[in-house]
């Protein structure tokens, strides 16, 4: 097996530990407070020890693909199913379990690369992947995703960090204040596959255009919340760019806040509805809803819907590039 490594980026009041296994964020400290769930060592993330997405770069296609199928050049490709009838986060052995090569490492920058071969988890095409983490003095952690293919395939890369800004990784995140610049979200069927059309957030529990507590409406008698056991939905971002925050998250308990900037068209909000009490760092228990994931992404199941702003395809002559920035501060 290839050597598992841990790298530390430090700038300003933020320190980040990243392992080359799955390009995972293991620790993210703001003024010494760890704000992401995970495990103590890289070996803990191996699939024989824990099946988890904590902190990982997820691919080849993050989120769900309906019935584990994609259509490419009129061919139907059947993928392994690992989430009921669907393929989730790249299949049973997705990129979160791949060991990346270390291209460059410095005090505030880490560049990782990996090759996903043709047929990896059933996906066609050999894909060259690059992930670059850069930490700046103003508390901003930037993630650059890049992918190239030699054959038509699909792509959706995101970081799957589980955030808890309370200073206690086992605490409930219902108190977190969340704001999302999105007028629409993507409703889903009973197996969490998009129904096909977006829906206005206005007048629903999905309206986070003004900051509100995550837990304020999470128990509402809303069909979509009942399906997801909480929030587990894609938000259609109004102005995805690096000049406008698409989301913000803060904890009244610590005063730690995070702004999110992205070039991706969507963002999955997942409120840890299926966390099951696994023992994490220092043996701390991670119970249900003890974290929130903000996964910048192509829309779920995009190749089977072909939304114009989010097709989910990767072409040989058109590389995939996406950027997400998490910017932290403490009042």
N, C-alpha and C positions, 0 to 999 in steps of 0.2 A: 504494500500500500504506500502511496505517496505521503510525504511528510506533512503533517498538519502544523500550521504556524499561526501565531498571533502577532498582530502589528498594532502599535499604539500611535494614534494621531493626537497631537495636542496643540491648541492655539487658544489664546485668550482664557476664558473660564470654562472651556469645554474640552473634554478628553474622550476619545473614542477608541475602543478595542475591536478589531476586526480579524476574523479568521479566514484563511483561504478555503476552508470547507464551506461551500455554498456562498462565498463572499459575504458571510454573515456579520452583522453588527452584534457583538457579544455584550458590550457595555457601552453606555453613553452617559457620561457624567457631566452635569451642569453644576458648577460650584461644589463638586464632590458628591452630588446626589445622582444616583443611577436612575435613569428614567425609562429603561427598556428591560423587559423580561427576557429570560434565557437561562443558560446553564453555566457552570463554572469553567469547564474546559472544552476545547474543540472536540475531544473524543466523546463528550456527552451528546453531541449533535449527530453522531453516526446513527444510521437508521436502525442498527441492531440494538442501540441503547435507547433512543427516543425517536419516534416519528413526529417531527415538528417542523414548523416553518419559522420559528423564532428568529427574527433578524435577517432572514435569508434573502438573497436575490432569487426570485422565482421565475422559472421559464421551463420549457420553451414557450408555453402559453399560460400565463398567470390567469387565475380565476377559472371559470367553468366553460367546458365545451359540451353542448347538448348531445347526449347519447354517445359521447366519445367519438364523434364523427366530424370530419371536415371535408369540404368539396374543393378540389384543386384541379383545374383544367378538365372539368367534367368527371373526374374520378372521385369516388367516395373513399376516403381513407378512414379505416377503423383503428382507433387508438385504444390502449388499455384503459379500462374504467376503474376508477379508484374512489368514486364519490357517488354511491348509488349507481344510477344509469349513466353518470357523467364522468368526464375526465377533468380532474381538478389540479391546477398548479403544475401542469406538465406531466402528470401521470404518477405512478407509484414510486418511480425513481427519477424525479425531476432534478432540475439544476441545483436545488438546495442541498443535494447530497454529492455534488461534483466537487473535486479538488481543483482549484484554479492555479494556474501558473502565476508567479509573482514577476511582473514585468519591471516595476520600479517601486521603490519605497523610500520616503523621506520623512521629515518630521511632521509634515502636515498633508502629505499626499501619498495615496496608495493606488497603483494601477495593477489590475488583475486581468488575466485572459484565460480563455477556455475554448476548446473545440467540441462542439456537439456533433457527432458523426451522423451521416445519412442513416435513417432508420432508428435513431435514438428515441426510445419510447414510442415507436411507430411513426414519428414525424419524418417526412422526407427532407432531403437536403442536408449538406454539411454546413453547419453554421459556425462562423468565427465570432466569438463573443469577447467584448471588452467592458470592464466596469472600472470606473475611476472614482475614488473617494477623495475629496479635497475639503480640508477644514480651514476656515479663515478666522482671523483675529476677532471678527465681530460676532462669533458664535454660530456661523452658518456652515452646515455640513452639506456639501454639494455632491450629488451622485450623477455621473454621466454614464449612460448606457449606450452601447454601440453593438450592432450585429450585422453581419454580411452572410449571404448564402450563395451557393452555386446552383441552386434549384428552387423553384417556387415553393414556398412553405408559409407557415404562419408564425407570428411573433407577438409576444406581450411580456415585457419585463417590468418588474416592480420590486420594491423592497418591502418585506413583510415584517417590519418591526412592530412589536407589541408595546405601546407606550402607556406608562403610568407615571404621571408627573407629581404624585402625592408624596413622594419620599418613602413610601411603603408599597413595594411591588405586589403585596397581597391584598391591598385595599380595593374597595369598589371604586370604579371610575365614574359613577353617576354624577359626582360633583363637578367633573371637568366641564368647563365652558367651551363650547364648540361653535365656530362660525364657518360657514361654507358659502362661497360665492357661486351658487348654483340655483337657477330657477326651476330646474327639472331634475328628476331622478328616474331610475329605470326599474319599474315594477317587474316582479318575477312570478313564476309559477311555483307549484308546491315543491319542486326539486331545485329551486333557486336559479332557474334559467329565465332570461329576459323574455317577456311576453311579446316584444317586438316594437312597442312604441313607448316613448318617454312620457312621463306624467308630471304635471305642474306640482311644485311643493306647496304652493299657496293654500293655506287652510288645512294642511295635513301635519302629522307629527314629523315629517321630513323637511320642514321649513327651518333651516339654520341660517338664513340670510342675516339675521340678527343673532348675536351670540346668546346661547341658552345652555342650561345644564343638560348634559347627555341624558340624564335620568328623568328629566321632566316629563317627557311623553313616551318613554320607552315601554311602559306597561299599558299604553292606550289600547283600547279595543279596535285595533286597526288590522285588517286582514294581512297586510304586508308585514307588519311587525310580528304577527302570530306565525307567519310562515318562517321568518328568519329567527324567531325566538329573541327578537331585538333587531337592531340595525345590522344588515348584511347586504348592502345595496350600493349600486353604482350611482354616483352623482354626476350629472352632465355639467361640467365646469363652464362658467360663462366666458371667462377671459383667461384661458391658460397661457401664461407667459411668465417670464422671470422678473417682470416689473410690477406685477400685481399679485398679492397673496391670494391664493385660491382657497385657503383655509387657515384658521388659527385655533389653537388649543391652549388652555391654561388651567392651572390648579389653584384654587383659592387657598389650599392648605399650605403650599410652599411659595407661591408667587412665581413659580416657573411657568413660562409661556413659550409657545412654539408657533412660528409662522411657517406655512408651507407654500412654496412656489413651484410651479411645474409647467412643462411644455406638453404634458399628456392631456388628452381630451376629457378623461374621466378620473374619478377617484372612488374607490370602494371604501366605504365606512363599515368596519366590522367591530362590534363591541364585545368581543371575547365571549360570545354566547355559548360556545362549546368547550371553553376551558374547563378542565375536569379535576382540578386540584393537584396536578402534577407538581412534584417537588423540584424547584428551580435552584437558582443561585443561593448558596448557603443553606439549602434545605427549605427555603421559603415556599409555601404553598401558593399556587396560582389558581384560585377558584374562579368560577364563572363570573364574567364581567369585571375582571380585575385588570383589564387592559383594553386599549382601543387601537385598531390598525387604520391607518390612512394610506391606502395603497393606490398610488397614481398609476394610471393604466389606460390601455385600449379598453373599450367597453367589453363586458363579459360576452362570450359567444359571438363576437363580432364577425368572424368568417361565415357564420350561418345567417347573418342578418344584413351585412354589407351596408352599414351606416356610412354615409359619404365621408364623415370626419373621422371614422374609426373602422377601417376594413379588417385590420388584424393580419394583413398579408405582408410577407417579406419577399421582395423580388431580387433576382441576381444583379440587376443594374441599379438598384435603389436601396442603399443601406438604411437600417433602422437607427435613429438617434433620438434619445429622449433625455431630459434633464429634470431632476427634482432637487430642491433645496429645502432642508429643514433648518430654520434659524431660531436659536434659543436665546432667551434672556431671563433674568430674575429680578423682580422688583424688590 
